[in-house]
C-alpha cells in the first residue's frame, strides 16, 4: 500500500525535473552583435547615426545600455533593432553595448567598436 502513496509524489518530482531541464536548455547564452556601424567606420561630425544591433541578454541579463565613450544611454529592452547614436565630435570614439540586470549591474557580456568622426 505504501508504494501507491509514493507514486504520485515521484511522478510529480519527475515532471518538475524534466521541466527544469527543458527550461535551462531554452535559456539562450548571452550574445551581442553590433551590425552597424562597422568597427573602424569613418563618420561625419554633427550627424546622428543609427546603431543596428542584435542582443540576447542571457541568464541574469535584463536589458542593455549603449555607452559612447564615458556617457551611458538609457536602457534598451528590444533584442533587435536600431538605436540612434548621439552626434559626436571629431576624433576617435568607443561605442560599447553592456548587458545588465534589473539593478543595472553588468552581467558579463559587452561589445565595443571604435569609430573615427571627422
C-alpha atoms as an extended CHARMM CRD file, in Angstrom:
* protein
*
       118  EXT
         1         1  UNK       CA              0.0000000000        0.0000000000        0.0000000000  PROA      1               0.0000000000
         2         2  UNK       CA              2.8470000000        2.3880000000        0.7430000000  PROA      2               0.0000000000
         3         3  UNK       CA              4.0660000000        2.0250000000       -2.8500000000  PROA      3               0.0000000000
         4         4  UNK       CA              0.8610000000        3.6510000000       -4.1280000000  PROA      4               0.0000000000
         5         5  UNK       CA              1.2230000000        6.7050000000       -1.8830000000  PROA      5               0.0000000000
         6         6  UNK       CA              4.6920000000        7.4930000000       -3.1950000000  PROA      6               0.0000000000
         7         7  UNK       CA              3.8720000000        7.0070000000       -6.8670000000  PROA      7               0.0000000000
         8         8  UNK       CA              2.1110000000       10.4100000000       -7.3260000000  PROA      8               0.0000000000
         9         9  UNK       CA              4.9110000000       12.1540000000       -5.4280000000  PROA      9               0.0000000000
        10        10  UNK       CA              7.6180000000       10.5120000000       -7.5310000000  PROA      10              0.0000000000
        11        11  UNK       CA              5.7080000000       11.3040000000      -10.6960000000  PROA      11              0.0000000000
        12        12  UNK       CA              5.3900000000       14.9680000000       -9.6810000000  PROA      12              0.0000000000
        13        13  UNK       CA              9.1190000000       15.1710000000       -8.9080000000  PROA      13              0.0000000000
        14        14  UNK       CA              9.9820000000       13.5990000000      -12.2540000000  PROA      14              0.0000000000
        15        15  UNK       CA              7.7830000000       16.1330000000      -14.0930000000  PROA      15              0.0000000000
        16        16  UNK       CA              9.4270000000       19.0220000000      -12.2220000000  PROA      16              0.0000000000
        17        17  UNK       CA             12.8890000000       17.7050000000      -13.0180000000  PROA      17              0.0000000000
        18        18  UNK       CA             12.1130000000       17.3380000000      -16.7170000000  PROA      18              0.0000000000
        19        19  UNK       CA             10.5450000000       20.8110000000      -16.8540000000  PROA      19              0.0000000000
        20        20  UNK       CA             13.6290000000       22.3010000000      -15.1800000000  PROA      20              0.0000000000
        21        21  UNK       CA             15.9540000000       20.6350000000      -17.6750000000  PROA      21              0.0000000000
        22        22  UNK       CA             13.9550000000       22.0000000000      -20.6160000000  PROA      22              0.0000000000
        23        23  UNK       CA             13.8530000000       25.4760000000      -19.0570000000  PROA      23              0.0000000000
        24        24  UNK       CA             17.6340000000       25.5020000000      -18.6690000000  PROA      24              0.0000000000
        25        25  UNK       CA             18.1490000000       24.3810000000      -22.2550000000  PROA      25              0.0000000000
        26        26  UNK       CA             15.6960000000       27.0100000000      -23.5250000000  PROA      26              0.0000000000
        27        27  UNK       CA             17.7460000000       29.8680000000      -21.9980000000  PROA      27              0.0000000000
        28        28  UNK       CA             19.9330000000       31.2560000000      -24.7600000000  PROA      28              0.0000000000
        29        29  UNK       CA             23.5020000000       32.1800000000      -23.9150000000  PROA      29              0.0000000000
        30        30  UNK       CA             24.2270000000       35.8990000000      -23.8410000000  PROA      30              0.0000000000
        31        31  UNK       CA             25.4740000000       37.4650000000      -27.0500000000  PROA      31              0.0000000000
        32        32  UNK       CA             25.9000000000       40.9270000000      -28.5430000000  PROA      32              0.0000000000
        33        33  UNK       CA             26.2310000000       41.8120000000      -32.2080000000  PROA      33              0.0000000000
        34        34  UNK       CA             26.8530000000       45.3400000000      -33.4630000000  PROA      34              0.0000000000
        35        35  UNK       CA             25.7170000000       45.1930000000      -37.0660000000  PROA      35              0.0000000000
        36        36  UNK       CA             26.2640000000       48.8440000000      -37.9910000000  PROA      36              0.0000000000
        37        37  UNK       CA             28.3590000000       50.9480000000      -37.9410000000  PROA      37              0.0000000000
        38        38  UNK       CA             31.3290000000       48.6870000000      -38.5490000000  PROA      38              0.0000000000
        39        39  UNK       CA             34.3600000000       48.7140000000      -36.2670000000  PROA      39              0.0000000000
        40        40  UNK       CA             36.7160000000       51.3830000000      -37.6280000000  PROA      40              0.0000000000
        41        41  UNK       CA             33.9860000000       53.2280000000      -39.5480000000  PROA      41              0.0000000000
        42        42  UNK       CA             34.5210000000       56.8490000000      -40.5930000000  PROA      42              0.0000000000
        43        43  UNK       CA             31.5800000000       59.0540000000      -39.5730000000  PROA      43              0.0000000000
        44        44  UNK       CA             30.8220000000       62.7130000000      -40.1530000000  PROA      44              0.0000000000
        45        45  UNK       CA             30.7780000000       65.1490000000      -37.2270000000  PROA      45              0.0000000000
        46        46  UNK       CA             27.4200000000       66.6930000000      -36.4090000000  PROA      46              0.0000000000
        47        47  UNK       CA             25.4730000000       63.7400000000      -37.8240000000  PROA      47              0.0000000000
        48        48  UNK       CA             23.4030000000       61.2760000000      -35.8060000000  PROA      48              0.0000000000
        49        49  UNK       CA             23.9090000000       57.6780000000      -36.9120000000  PROA      49              0.0000000000
        50        50  UNK       CA             21.7990000000       54.5750000000      -36.2880000000  PROA      50              0.0000000000
        51        51  UNK       CA             23.3730000000       51.7200000000      -34.3470000000  PROA      51              0.0000000000
        52        52  UNK       CA             21.9390000000       48.4260000000      -35.5530000000  PROA      52              0.0000000000
        53        53  UNK       CA             22.2340000000       45.6080000000      -33.0470000000  PROA      53              0.0000000000
        54        54  UNK       CA             21.1510000000       42.1390000000      -32.0110000000  PROA      54              0.0000000000
        55        55  UNK       CA             21.3760000000       41.2980000000      -28.2980000000  PROA      55              0.0000000000
        56        56  UNK       CA             20.4920000000       38.1870000000      -26.3140000000  PROA      56              0.0000000000
        57        57  UNK       CA             20.6690000000       39.1540000000      -22.6040000000  PROA      57              0.0000000000
        58        58  UNK       CA             21.2310000000       35.5590000000      -21.4770000000  PROA      58              0.0000000000
        59        59  UNK       CA             20.8340000000       34.2240000000      -17.9380000000  PROA      59              0.0000000000
        60        60  UNK       CA             20.6590000000       37.0570000000      -15.4250000000  PROA      60              0.0000000000
        61        61  UNK       CA             20.5200000000       39.7670000000      -18.0900000000  PROA      61              0.0000000000
        62        62  UNK       CA             17.5020000000       42.0500000000      -18.3400000000  PROA      62              0.0000000000
        63        63  UNK       CA             18.4150000000       44.7930000000      -20.8340000000  PROA      63              0.0000000000
        64        64  UNK       CA             21.4410000000       46.6380000000      -22.1650000000  PROA      64              0.0000000000
        65        65  UNK       CA             22.9060000000       50.1310000000      -22.2740000000  PROA      65              0.0000000000
        66        66  UNK       CA             24.7810000000       51.8600000000      -25.0790000000  PROA      66              0.0000000000
        67        67  UNK       CA             27.8560000000       53.7840000000      -23.9820000000  PROA      67              0.0000000000
        68        68  UNK       CA             29.5650000000       56.3640000000      -26.1810000000  PROA      68              0.0000000000
        69        69  UNK       CA             32.9200000000       56.8750000000      -24.5110000000  PROA      69              0.0000000000
        70        70  UNK       CA             32.0090000000       57.5830000000      -20.8420000000  PROA      70              0.0000000000
        71        71  UNK       CA             28.3610000000       58.5540000000      -21.4940000000  PROA      71              0.0000000000
        72        72  UNK       CA             25.7290000000       55.9060000000      -20.7840000000  PROA      72              0.0000000000
        73        73  UNK       CA             22.4950000000       55.9780000000      -22.7470000000  PROA      73              0.0000000000
        74        74  UNK       CA             19.0890000000       54.8220000000      -21.4850000000  PROA      74              0.0000000000
        75        75  UNK       CA             18.2650000000       51.1400000000      -21.0410000000  PROA      75              0.0000000000
        76        76  UNK       CA             17.1780000000       49.2550000000      -24.1510000000  PROA      76              0.0000000000
        77        77  UNK       CA             14.8940000000       46.2190000000      -23.8770000000  PROA      77              0.0000000000
        78        78  UNK       CA             14.4230000000       45.3940000000      -27.5820000000  PROA      78              0.0000000000
        79        79  UNK       CA             16.5860000000       42.4420000000      -28.5770000000  PROA      79              0.0000000000
        80        80  UNK       CA             16.9970000000       43.5770000000      -32.1830000000  PROA      80              0.0000000000
        81        81  UNK       CA             16.6700000000       46.9780000000      -33.6910000000  PROA      81              0.0000000000
        82        82  UNK       CA             18.1400000000       50.3950000000      -34.1560000000  PROA      82              0.0000000000
        83        83  UNK       CA             19.3910000000       52.8080000000      -31.5170000000  PROA      83              0.0000000000
        84        84  UNK       CA             20.0240000000       56.4230000000      -32.5040000000  PROA      84              0.0000000000
        85        85  UNK       CA             23.5760000000       57.3970000000      -31.5470000000  PROA      85              0.0000000000
        86        86  UNK       CA             24.1610000000       60.9620000000      -30.3580000000  PROA      86              0.0000000000
        87        87  UNK       CA             26.0210000000       63.4260000000      -32.5600000000  PROA      87              0.0000000000
        88        88  UNK       CA             29.7300000000       63.0410000000      -31.9230000000  PROA      88              0.0000000000
        89        89  UNK       CA             32.6130000000       65.4940000000      -32.0510000000  PROA      89              0.0000000000
        90        90  UNK       CA             35.6290000000       64.9210000000      -34.3140000000  PROA      90              0.0000000000
        91        91  UNK       CA             38.0760000000       62.2850000000      -33.1010000000  PROA      91              0.0000000000
        92        92  UNK       CA             38.0390000000       58.6250000000      -32.1250000000  PROA      92              0.0000000000
        93        93  UNK       CA             35.0930000000       57.3410000000      -30.0920000000  PROA      93              0.0000000000
        94        94  UNK       CA             34.3160000000       53.9930000000      -28.4780000000  PROA      94              0.0000000000
        95        95  UNK       CA             30.7660000000       52.6390000000      -28.6740000000  PROA      95              0.0000000000
        96        96  UNK       CA             30.0150000000       49.8690000000      -26.1680000000  PROA      96              0.0000000000
        97        97  UNK       CA             26.9440000000       47.7440000000      -25.5010000000  PROA      97              0.0000000000
        98        98  UNK       CA             26.7380000000       46.2270000000      -22.0000000000  PROA      98              0.0000000000
        99        99  UNK       CA             24.1180000000       43.7150000000      -20.8510000000  PROA      99              0.0000000000
       100       100  UNK       CA             22.9080000000       44.4620000000      -17.3160000000  PROA      100             0.0000000000
       101       101  UNK       CA             20.4330000000       43.0570000000      -14.8160000000  PROA      101             0.0000000000
       102       102  UNK       CA             17.3630000000       44.8920000000      -13.4640000000  PROA      102             0.0000000000
       103       103  UNK       CA             19.6150000000       46.7550000000      -10.9970000000  PROA      103             0.0000000000
       104       104  UNK       CA             21.8200000000       47.9520000000      -13.9070000000  PROA      104             0.0000000000
       105       105  UNK       CA             24.7130000000       45.7620000000      -12.7600000000  PROA      105             0.0000000000
       106       106  UNK       CA             26.6860000000       44.3200000000      -15.7290000000  PROA      106             0.0000000000
       107       107  UNK       CA             26.1290000000       40.5840000000      -16.1120000000  PROA      107             0.0000000000
       108       108  UNK       CA             29.2200000000       39.9600000000      -18.2080000000  PROA      108             0.0000000000
       109       109  UNK       CA             28.5630000000       40.3900000000      -21.9160000000  PROA      109             0.0000000000
       110       110  UNK       CA             29.8410000000       43.5930000000      -23.5060000000  PROA      110             0.0000000000
       111       111  UNK       CA             30.8960000000       44.5010000000      -27.0420000000  PROA      111             0.0000000000
       112       112  UNK       CA             32.7870000000       47.5830000000      -28.2300000000  PROA      112             0.0000000000
       113       113  UNK       CA             33.7000000000       49.1420000000      -31.5360000000  PROA      113             0.0000000000
       114       114  UNK       CA             35.7560000000       52.2160000000      -32.3510000000  PROA      114             0.0000000000
       115       115  UNK       CA             34.6920000000       54.8270000000      -34.8900000000  PROA      115             0.0000000000
       116       116  UNK       CA             36.5250000000       57.8700000000      -36.2040000000  PROA      116             0.0000000000
       117       117  UNK       CA             34.4970000000       61.0400000000      -36.5870000000  PROA      117             0.0000000000
       118       118  UNK       CA             35.7780000000       63.6950000000      -38.9960000000  PROA      118             0.0000000000
